[in-house]
Amino acid sequence: MKILIIVIHPDSEKSVINKRWIEELEKSPEKYTVHDLYDIYPDEKIDVLKEQKLIESYDKIVFQFPFYWFSSPPLLKKWFDEVLLHGWAYGSKSGYKAGGKKMTLAVTAGIDEEGYSNSGKYKYTMNELFRPYELTFDYIKAEYKEPFVYYGIENDPSREWIERSVPMYLEFLDSI
């Protein structure tokens, strides 16, 4: 079964690592469907029914985005608010259409992993900072899978560092 990769990057053309991941994913359309929210909805007017039908047609869904301001780009929050509706995603007998689906995050972070630790610069681990996503997926009865985080673009934006992430990301996707 194909994996739906929902990309949330406000400017994926200027992205370094997310753009590279998208290029790699698009080489295997039989395995991955790339769904770039900012590309599809530049006006941020989300087609809710289209998005719901898309979610219903996949068993594995990955939300891919750069981590900044300790969260995702704002279009993901808007997407959650508008797509994960009562009666569809939760709260009724006909709800829970995303129930049982495997959902996870694939995130790029600017600083090294040590910065996201109890003794690090930001005082919290990524898993702690990801709690709202975990709770969201739990609330809609989806199966939250351990996320993939690639750290350190601020410290090493080299082509080698970026290329090193690609097989790691693909291996992660294959393990979902």
Backbone as CSV, one residue per row, in Angstrom:
resi,resn,N_x,N_y,N_z,CA_x,CA_y,CA_z,C_x,C_y,C_z
1,MET,0.834,-1.186,0.000,0.000,0.000,0.000,0.875,1.244,0.000
2,LYS,0.525,2.200,-0.828,1.272,3.453,-0.926,1.145,4.265,0.366
3,ILE,2.154,5.100,0.583,2.169,6.002,1.729,1.854,7.409,1.234
4,LEU,0.954,8.070,1.930,0.632,9.456,1.627,1.576,10.347,2.438
5,ILE,2.326,11.183,1.748,3.229,12.123,2.391,2.611,13.510,2.219
6,ILE,2.121,14.073,3.305,1.549,15.417,3.272,2.671,16.376,3.647
7,VAL,3.092,17.157,2.663,4.203,18.096,2.852,3.625,19.455,3.230
8,ILE,4.175,20.025,4.295,3.742,21.332,4.734,4.991,22.197,4.860
9,HIS,5.325,22.877,3.788,6.483,23.776,3.773,6.069,25.029,3.007
10,PRO,6.127,26.200,3.642,5.652,27.417,2.998,6.389,27.795,1.713
11,ASP,7.607,27.279,1.540,8.367,27.602,0.336,9.293,26.435,-0.007
12,SER,8.700,25.341,-0.439,9.495,24.136,-0.685,10.517,24.324,-1.801
13,GLU,10.287,25.264,-2.698,11.287,25.516,-3.747,12.594,26.060,-3.176
14,LYS,12.515,26.844,-2.117,13.712,27.382,-1.478,14.231,26.477,-0.370
15,SER,13.487,25.453,-0.055,13.913,24.512,0.968,15.169,23.788,0.512
16,VAL,15.937,23.371,1.456,17.121,22.596,1.125,16.810,21.112,1.268
17,ILE,16.456,20.709,2.471,16.305,19.277,2.727,14.909,18.758,2.365
18,ASN,13.856,19.493,2.693,12.516,19.027,2.336,12.356,18.904,0.831
19,LYS,12.924,19.838,0.100,12.879,19.770,-1.363,13.586,18.502,-1.859
20,ARG,14.714,18.196,-1.258,15.462,16.991,-1.658,14.661,15.730,-1.362
21,TRP,14.007,15.698,-0.216,13.178,14.541,0.127,12.030,14.393,-0.871
22,ILE,11.402,15.489,-1.231,10.303,15.440,-2.201,10.802,14.889,-3.533
23,GLU,11.957,15.375,-3.989,12.530,14.871,-5.249,12.715,13.362,-5.192
24,GLU,13.207,12.864,-4.085,13.447,11.422,-3.939,12.129,10.653,-3.897
25,LEU,11.161,11.152,-3.164,9.864,10.483,-3.070,9.185,10.402,-4.428
26,GLU,9.305,11.459,-5.210,8.652,11.486,-6.526,9.278,10.523,-7.519
27,LYS,10.436,9.969,-7.203,11.053,8.939,-8.048,10.350,7.590,-7.897
28,SER,9.534,7.456,-6.854,8.851,6.178,-6.582,7.351,6.394,-6.408
29,PRO,6.660,6.808,-7.481,5.222,7.081,-7.352,4.400,5.827,-7.037
30,GLU,4.987,4.677,-7.268,4.279,3.446,-6.919,4.284,3.203,-5.407
31,LYS,5.186,3.874,-4.680,5.288,3.701,-3.227,4.767,4.893,-2.443
32,TYR,4.912,6.101,-3.021,4.616,7.325,-2.279,3.754,8.277,-3.099
33,THR,2.807,8.915,-2.427,2.049,10.008,-3.005,2.438,11.260,-2.238
34,VAL,2.996,12.236,-2.934,3.389,13.497,-2.315,2.246,14.487,-2.499
35,HIS,1.809,15.052,-1.401,0.673,15.974,-1.379,1.139,17.245,-0.672
36,ASP,1.537,18.236,-1.434,2.136,19.466,-0.903,1.047,20.505,-0.652
37,LEU,0.715,20.727,0.614,-0.402,21.602,0.952,-0.220,23.046,0.482
38,TYR,0.975,23.607,0.657,1.173,24.993,0.229,1.146,25.124,-1.290
39,ASP,1.536,24.081,-1.991,1.479,24.099,-3.447,0.028,23.988,-3.928
40,ILE,-0.739,23.110,-3.305,-2.125,22.874,-3.702,-3.045,24.009,-3.257
41,TYR,-2.753,24.574,-2.081,-3.605,25.624,-1.520,-2.804,26.898,-1.238
42,PRO,-2.311,27.571,-2.281,-1.539,28.797,-2.047,-2.371,29.900,-1.385
43,ASP,-3.681,29.816,-1.563,-4.585,30.786,-0.925,-5.064,30.296,0.439
44,GLU,-4.612,29.104,0.825,-4.954,28.454,2.099,-6.440,28.138,2.233
45,LYS,-7.135,28.038,1.113,-8.546,27.635,1.122,-8.588,26.133,0.853
46,ILE,-8.730,25.389,1.905,-8.631,23.927,1.857,-9.940,23.314,1.367
47,ASP,-9.826,22.378,0.430,-10.969,21.603,-0.038,-11.139,20.434,0.934
48,VAL,-11.991,20.636,1.905,-12.134,19.691,3.015,-12.545,18.304,2.535
49,LEU,-13.544,18.214,1.689,-14.003,16.902,1.210,-12.908,16.171,0.445
50,LYS,-12.169,16.901,-0.381,-11.054,16.302,-1.124,-10.008,15.747,-0.152
51,GLU,-9.694,16.505,0.863,-8.689,16.070,1.843,-9.183,14.868,2.633
52,GLN,-10.435,14.872,3.026,-10.986,13.744,3.766,-10.980,12.465,2.924
53,LYS,-11.381,12.581,1.670,-11.363,11.408,0.780,-9.933,10.898,0.584
54,LEU,-8.989,11.820,0.493,-7.589,11.432,0.353,-7.131,10.639,1.580
55,ILE,-7.433,11.133,2.748,-7.058,10.434,3.993,-7.715,9.060,4.042
56,GLU,-8.963,8.979,3.654,-9.682,7.703,3.673,-9.050,6.672,2.756
57,SER,-8.351,7.104,1.717,-7.819,6.164,0.733,-6.400,5.671,1.043
58,TYR,-5.827,6.059,2.175,-4.481,5.609,2.564,-4.508,5.043,3.971
59,ASP,-3.654,4.055,4.197,-3.522,3.480,5.530,-2.333,4.048,6.296
60,LYS,-1.399,4.641,5.562,-0.194,5.216,6.180,-0.051,6.658,5.710
61,ILE,0.035,7.566,6.693,0.080,8.991,6.378,1.217,9.633,7.165
62,VAL,2.049,10.377,6.455,3.193,11.066,7.055,3.027,12.562,6.819
63,PHE,3.190,13.331,7.873,3.172,14.785,7.775,4.626,15.250,7.808
64,GLN,5.095,15.799,6.699,6.502,16.206,6.539,6.595,17.729,6.573
65,PHE,7.429,18.248,7.484,7.556,19.702,7.583,8.830,20.106,8.317
66,PRO,9.256,21.361,8.124,10.354,21.898,8.916,9.814,22.335,10.277
67,PHE,10.596,22.113,11.302,10.197,22.477,12.664,10.737,23.858,12.972
68,TYR,9.830,24.803,13.166,10.266,26.131,13.568,9.218,26.754,14.475
69,TRP,9.679,27.597,15.346,8.837,28.136,16.402,8.156,27.007,17.169
70,PHE,8.884,25.891,17.292,8.491,24.754,18.118,7.169,24.141,17.690
71,SER,6.927,24.189,16.406,5.687,23.662,15.866,5.848,23.440,14.366
72,SER,4.726,23.300,13.704,4.709,23.141,12.249,4.378,24.473,11.589
73,PRO,4.532,24.553,10.285,4.014,25.721,9.574,2.502,25.836,9.819
74,PRO,1.968,27.045,9.799,0.572,27.268,10.202,-0.478,26.549,9.361
75,LEU,-0.182,26.221,8.133,-1.188,25.559,7.308,-1.541,24.165,7.850
76,LEU,-0.645,23.525,8.562,-0.981,22.213,9.132,-2.031,22.369,10.233
77,LYS,-1.889,23.360,11.089,-2.895,23.592,12.130,-4.239,23.895,11.492
78,LYS,-4.246,24.724,10.467,-5.489,25.045,9.754,-6.081,23.772,9.138
79,TRP,-5.220,22.931,8.560,-5.670,21.676,7.965,-6.328,20.800,9.034
80,PHE,-5.673,20.657,10.203,-6.270,19.876,11.296,-7.644,20.451,11.669
81,ASP,-7.706,21.768,11.839,-8.954,22.420,12.249,-10.080,22.207,11.247
82,GLU,-9.769,22.229,9.970,-10.808,22.175,8.939,-11.115,20.768,8.435
83,VAL,-10.135,19.884,8.459,-10.325,18.543,7.899,-10.774,17.534,8.954
84,LEU,-10.221,17.619,10.134,-10.531,16.645,11.183,-11.797,17.061,11.935
85,LEU,-12.904,16.977,11.246,-14.180,17.468,11.755,-14.945,16.441,12.576
86,HIS,-15.768,16.969,13.485,-16.701,16.145,14.252,-17.625,15.426,13.264
87,GLY,-17.843,14.165,13.489,-18.687,13.382,12.589,-17.906,12.721,11.467
88,TRP,-16.708,13.203,11.218,-15.834,12.553,10.237,-14.609,11.973,10.939
89,ALA,-13.925,12.784,11.698,-12.691,12.332,12.358,-12.928,11.843,13.782
90,TYR,-13.996,12.275,14.394,-14.264,11.899,15.786,-15.722,12.215,16.128
91,GLY,-16.161,11.680,17.273,-17.373,12.147,17.908,-18.708,11.607,17.474
92,SER,-18.750,10.607,16.670,-20.037,9.995,16.341,-19.778,8.585,15.825
93,LYS,-20.853,7.842,15.705,-20.711,6.473,15.207,-20.188,6.432,13.788
94,SER,-20.497,7.453,13.002,-20.007,7.488,11.622,-18.649,8.170,11.517
95,GLY,-18.163,8.691,12.640,-16.862,9.369,12.651,-15.713,8.382,12.646
96,TYR,-14.567,8.852,12.998,-13.343,8.066,13.087,-12.942,7.462,11.752
97,LYS,-13.107,8.236,10.682,-12.724,7.769,9.346,-11.212,7.598,9.223
98,ALA,-10.449,8.248,10.099,-8.995,8.078,10.099,-8.566,7.050,11.137
99,GLY,-9.533,6.476,11.816,-9.240,5.488,12.849,-8.506,4.280,12.289
100,GLY,-7.489,3.850,13.009,-6.709,2.679,12.610,-5.613,2.978,11.602
101,LYS,-5.611,4.164,11.041,-4.552,4.521,10.084,-3.280,4.844,10.849
102,LYS,-2.159,4.513,10.255,-0.868,4.820,10.863,-0.475,6.228,10.460
103,MET,-0.229,7.083,11.449,0.144,8.471,11.186,1.407,8.816,11.945
104,THR,2.243,9.604,11.296,3.490,10.007,11.919,3.978,11.322,11.324
105,LEU,5.115,11.767,11.831,5.732,13.011,11.397,7.114,12.730,10.834
106,ALA,7.505,13.525,9.854,8.879,13.538,9.342,9.291,15.008,9.378
107,VAL,10.237,15.314,10.246,10.526,16.703,10.577,12.007,17.006,10.417
108,THR,12.296,18.187,9.892,13.667,18.680,9.863,13.794,19.744,10.946
109,ALA,14.904,19.664,11.691,15.143,20.597,12.794,16.487,21.279,12.592
110,GLY,16.536,22.550,12.882,17.735,23.337,12.623,18.945,22.967,13.445
111,ILE,18.758,22.758,14.732,19.919,22.510,15.578,20.105,21.025,15.823
112,ASP,21.210,20.689,16.471,21.509,19.292,16.782,20.524,18.730,17.809
113,GLU,20.448,17.414,17.856,19.523,16.735,18.759,19.759,17.134,20.213
114,GLU,20.990,17.361,20.596,21.309,17.740,21.978,20.552,19.000,22.392
115,GLY,20.298,19.902,21.477,19.543,21.117,21.784,18.111,20.838,22.197
116,TYR,17.581,19.714,21.739,16.235,19.280,22.111,16.336,18.180,23.153
117,SER,16.855,18.525,24.305,16.964,17.589,25.427,16.697,18.365,26.710
118,ASN,16.505,17.649,27.784,16.224,18.306,29.061,17.355,19.223,29.496
119,SER,18.574,18.924,29.098,19.720,19.763,29.457,20.154,20.673,28.304
120,GLY,19.435,20.622,27.201,19.813,21.386,26.013,19.224,22.782,25.977
121,LYS,19.521,23.454,24.913,19.108,24.846,24.704,17.601,25.051,24.867
122,TYR,16.793,24.103,24.363,15.344,24.274,24.377,14.632,23.517,25.491
123,LYS,15.360,22.792,26.320,14.863,22.161,27.552,13.880,21.006,27.386
124,TYR,13.464,20.716,26.190,12.497,19.646,25.964,12.953,18.772,24.812
125,THR,12.593,17.498,24.884,12.891,16.597,23.779,11.862,16.814,22.665
126,MET,12.193,16.361,21.491,11.236,16.447,20.392,9.971,15.663,20.719
127,ASN,10.119,14.503,21.325,8.921,13.733,21.666,8.005,14.510,22.597
128,GLU,8.574,15.269,23.511,7.748,16.115,24.374,7.076,17.220,23.558
129,LEU,7.810,17.820,22.660,7.258,18.893,21.837,6.234,18.384,20.822
130,PHE,6.305,17.102,20.491,5.357,16.495,19.552,4.070,16.010,20.230
131,ARG,3.944,16.174,21.522,2.759,15.673,22.235,1.438,16.128,21.611
132,PRO,1.287,17.391,21.174,0.000,17.776,20.562,-0.353,16.934,19.334
133,TYR,0.646,16.537,18.554,0.380,15.695,17.382,-0.025,14.298,17.826
134,GLU,0.708,13.772,18.785,0.391,12.448,19.315,-1.033,12.431,19.870
135,LEU,-1.406,13.450,20.625,-2.753,13.529,21.191,-3.808,13.686,20.099
136,THR,-3.513,14.472,19.083,-4.448,14.641,17.968,-4.708,13.310,17.290
137,PHE,-3.646,12.584,16.979,-3.808,11.303,16.297,-4.523,10.297,17.194
138,ASP,-4.227,10.333,18.488,-4.906,9.454,19.431,-6.402,9.798,19.502
139,TYR,-6.704,11.068,19.514,-8.090,11.525,19.626,-8.940,11.042,18.459
140,ILE,-8.351,10.975,17.282,-9.109,10.516,16.106,-8.942,9.010,15.875
141,LYS,-8.327,8.362,16.856,-8.128,6.905,16.860,-7.188,6.398,15.762
142,ALA,-6.286,7.259,15.339,-5.231,6.820,14.422,-4.097,6.247,15.271
143,GLU,-3.256,5.469,14.653,-2.128,4.857,15.355,-0.895,5.744,15.165
144,TYR,-0.484,6.396,16.239,0.672,7.289,16.186,1.951,6.466,16.165
145,LYS,2.760,6.699,15.157,4.032,5.999,15.022,5.167,6.955,15.401
146,GLU,6.237,6.412,15.914,7.403,7.214,16.298,7.860,8.069,15.113
147,PRO,8.046,9.376,15.321,8.410,10.255,14.210,9.867,10.132,13.772
148,PHE,10.130,10.657,12.596,11.485,10.759,12.059,11.897,12.225,12.158
149,VAL,13.044,12.471,12.778,13.556,13.834,12.884,14.986,13.839,12.371
150,TYR,15.273,14.772,11.497,16.638,14.941,11.003,17.124,16.305,11.487
151,TYR,18.135,16.259,12.327,18.633,17.441,13.023,19.850,18.065,12.336
152,GLY,20.060,19.364,12.590,21.334,19.992,12.352,21.578,20.765,11.079
153,ILE,20.556,21.149,10.353,20.798,21.872,9.103,21.544,23.185,9.331
154,GLU,21.328,23.828,10.469,22.029,25.090,10.742,23.529,24.868,10.907
155,ASN,23.897,23.701,11.414,25.308,23.408,11.676,26.044,22.859,10.462
156,ASP,25.321,22.162,9.590,25.978,21.528,8.452,25.036,21.485,7.249
157,PRO,24.899,22.603,6.538,23.998,22.607,5.372,24.651,22.045,4.106
158,SER,25.674,21.233,4.258,26.398,20.714,3.100,25.551,19.723,2.309
159,ARG,25.892,19.574,1.053,25.210,18.603,0.190,25.360,17.185,0.760
160,GLU,26.539,16.889,1.296,26.782,15.568,1.875,25.837,15.296,3.045
161,TRP,25.664,16.286,3.919,24.777,16.125,5.075,23.336,15.899,4.607
162,ILE,22.917,16.648,3.598,21.563,16.503,3.066,21.388,15.123,2.439
163,GLU,22.342,14.708,1.624,22.247,13.403,0.961,22.249,12.252,1.967
164,ARG,22.949,12.419,3.065,22.983,11.384,4.105,21.581,11.139,4.675
165,SER,20.727,12.172,4.653,19.382,12.036,5.214,18.449,11.194,4.343
166,VAL,18.692,11.168,3.048,17.751,10.538,2.113,17.541,9.050,2.398
167,PRO,18.593,8.218,2.447,18.336,6.799,2.723,17.755,6.567,4.120
168,MET,18.115,7.439,5.058,17.548,7.302,6.408,16.042,7.554,6.385
169,TYR,15.637,8.576,5.640,14.216,8.897,5.532,13.455,7.774,4.832
170,LEU,14.002,7.284,3.736,13.343,6.195,3.002,13.240,4.929,3.846
171,GLU,14.266,4.637,4.602,14.228,3.476,5.511,13.142,3.661,6.563
172,PHE,13.047,4.862,7.091,11.986,5.167,8.061,10.607,4.920,7.438
173,LEU,10.396,5.432,6.236,9.094,5.250,5.582,8.775,3.775,5.360
174,ASP,9.779,3.015,4.988,9.569,1.582,4.772,9.237,0.846,6.064
175,SER,9.596,1.420,7.203,9.376,0.758,8.490,7.998,1.057,9.094
176,ILE,7.250,1.957,8.491,5.932,2.329,9.054,4.966,1.167,8.909
